[in-house]
Amino acid sequence: MTRTMSDCERWDRAVAAISDGYAAMSPALRAEVDAAAHAVRHARRELHSLAEDRQCTAICASCGGECCVRGKYHATVADILVFLAEGEPIAVPRFESGLCPFLGDCGCVIEPSLRPFTCITFNCDLVEKMWEPERVEEFYGRERELRKLYEVLQESFAISAGSALRVSVLGFLER
């Protein structure tokens, strides 16, 4: 009988496989991935600053992270590629709480420019009600641009890996 891997084991093995795949990329493909990863990080910073400009972080802090409660599958292969390309240590998840594995005692343990797509692009109704229609439109335009950058990272890694892959880090080994 085979034992089912824990989320922590799945995470560690998937991150190791993604890291190995990144290291094995041709120099040209790796340069393409690095450029896209840098653009992703820059786009995340811009999206986060749109929210910070309107004091939205105070709303997030007071709510206690209701939107973060179930973030187990939010981290994607593209997110790990950004950590690798930017030379950042990969965030260590805590799966034992049943909440988002990156939700610490004082909020998200991941710096905003490295947070998963869902985390950096989600706005609750309280936040969006504070924004003018132009800001909402700008935010979602930038969200679409970020989505395209993620697609470039995913496709480049799939080409390098020689097959299609699952997006979630926890689902990566199931391909």
Disulfide bonds with the S-S distance in Angstrom:
none
